[in-house]
């Protein structure tokens, strides 16, 4: 009788321990799966915020944020309500699906809103070298995928000019020779390099292109303002 009682107690203890273990296993499994689902949901929401295209009010086209940093996306959205002046022209690069408004100057607000004409370089529509700067984690991230022979379009009121990439190089910020004047309309696109460098990037990535449909009658020629040329665009640390 005593033996049966001991066996009953042991059996009950064993079943209790088994139930506790089973409950703990179920709780751990459910909690783990719930945590994974929450993480995936947060990741999806974050991805949606960063990559969902936005219609740019300056030209009605969709801006793709796929390659942009989250910080630059937020800076761009904030700039929409702060910078409302009309762009000088539009920059289009079909290969990398880029369409960006070109504004005058390269201050922080301008480069968050679009790309900027480097002061001292040719004006839009002039015969000369038009320097355009953009952020490497924003509009100009895709420049890394360009190659000689790729086309660039400069769209202004009543006219669209086509340029072909001739040269890509990496220079130090102090090297302003890439902005030297040219006898025919040229584009020099400038961004910081390396593209995924953490902090203020130490070099500049330069894309140089020349026009392919040059018509002197459609371009004004003015003196090159070398004294005010700037290539050292500001970049916030990431």
N, C-alpha and C positions, 0 to 999 in steps of 0.2 A: 504493500500500500504506500509506504513511504517512498519507494523507488518510483512508483507511478507519479506521485506528487512532484518529485524532483524533475522527472522527465517533462511533466506538464509545464513546470516553471521555466525550464530551459527552452522548451518549444515556444512558449509565449515570448520569452526574451528574444529568441532568434527571429521570430516573426516581427517583433517590434523593431529590432535593429534593421531587418530587411526593408520594412516599410519606411523607416527613416532614411535609409540609403537611397531607396527608390524615389522618395520625395525630393531628396537633395539632387539626385541626378536629373530628374525632370525639371526642377527649378533652374539648375545650371544650364541645361540645354535650351529651355525656353528663354531665359535671360540672355544667353549668348546670341540666339537667333534674333531676339528683339533688338539687342544692341547693334547687330550687323545691319538690320533693316533700317534702324534710325540713322546709322552712319551713311548708308546708301542713299537714304532720302535727303539728308543734309547735303551730301555730295551732289546729288541731282539738282537740288535747289541752287546750290552755289554755282554749278556749271551752267544752269539756266540763266542766272543773273549775269554771268560773265560772257556768255557766248550768244545769247539771244540777240539777233540783229535789231537795230534801231533805225528808224527813218530819220535821216538828217534833214532838218528844216531848210538848210541853205540850198539844197538841190533836189530834195525829195527821194534820194536814193538810200538804200539800206546799207548801213555800216556793219560789217561782219567783225565780231570780236574774238573769233576763234583763236588767234595767235596773241591776243592782247593780254597783258597782265591785269589782274583784278583791280589793282590800284589805278591803272591808266583808264580802265573802263569807267570807274567812278569819277575820275577827274574829267573825263570827256563829258559825261552826263551833267556834271555840275557846270561845266563851261557853256552848255547850251543856253542857260538862262543868264549868263554873265556877258557873253560876247555875241552881240546881235548884228554887228555891221556886216555888210555884204562882202563876200569873197571877191578877190581880184579875178580869179579864174578857177577852173577845176583841173585837177591832175588825175589822169586815168592810166592805169597800167593793167591791161587785160590779162596778162599771164598770171598775176597774183591777185586778181579780182579786187584791185584797189581803185577807189574813187574818193578823192579827198578835196575839200575846199582849200584854196590857197589864200592866205591872208598876208597882210603886210607886217613884217617884223617877226621876231622869233622869241618873244617873251613867253613866260610860262603859260599864261592863259591862252595865248594864240596856239601854242603847240599842243595844248590839251584839246583845243577845239578842232584843229585841223593841222595843216602844214603851213610853214611860213616862208615868205620871201626874205632872204638874207639881205639886210640893208647894205647898200653900196654896190650890189650886183645889178644887172640889167633889169629894167622894168618889164612887166608882162607886155608883149607886143613889140619890144625893141629888138634891134639886131645887136646881139651881145650874149654874154653868159649869165643866165638867170639861175642864181643859187637858191635852192629850196631845202629847208631843214625840217626834220620830223623826228619824233621820238622812236627809239628802237623797240620799245615795248608797246607801241601803239600803231599809228598809221604806217610807219616805215619798217615794221617787223618783217614784212614780206620781201624787202629788198634783198635779203639773204638768198633768195631763190632766183634772182635775176641773173642773166648771162648776156654777153655781147650778142647783138642781133635782135634782142627783144624790143618791142615797140612801147613807146610812151606817148600819150596824147595830152596835149594842153588845150583845154577848151575855154574859149573866151567868147564874149558876146559877138555873134555874127561870124565866128571863125573857129576852126579846129585845126591845130598843127600837130603833125606826127613827127616824133623823134625816134631815133634808133640808138640803143645802147652801144657805145663804142669801147668803153673802158671801165673797169671796176678796180679800185685800189683802196688800200688802207694807209692812212697817213696820221701823223701826229696833229693835235689840235692847232699847233702853231703854224702848220704848213698851209698858207693861204694861196699858194700858187694854183691850186685847183679852181680858184675863183677868178683867175685872170681873164680879161676880156677876150672875146673871140669875134672874128669878122662876120660870122653868120649866127643866127639864133642857136643857142646851145642851152642845155639843161645840166645842172650839176646838183644831184640829190645828195644830201648830207645827213648822216645819222651817227649815233655813237656806236662804238664797237669795243669789245665783243657784244653780240646781241643779248646773251644771257648772263652777262657779267653782273655780279652782285655788288651794288654800290655805283659810284660814278665811273663810267667806263673811261679808260685812258686813251683810246684812239678814236679815229673817225673813219666811217665806211663811206666811200665816195663812189657814186654812179654817175658817169659822164655820158651824155647823149647829144647827138647833133640832129638838126632838123633835116627832113627829107623832101619837104615841099616848100622850099624857101622862095618867097616872092618879095623882093625889096620894096615894092609899092605898098605892102601891107605892114611894114615895120618901120618904126621911127628909129633914128640913130641918135643917141645922146652920149655925152662923155661918161666914162666909167668913174664911179665915185669910190676910188680905191681907198680913200682916207677913212671911210666908214664901214668898209667891208668887215663882216664878222662871220666866223665859222664856229666859235666856241659857244654853242648853245647850252643853256642850263639844263641839268637833268637831276631830278629828285632821286635820292638813294632809295633803293628797294630792299 
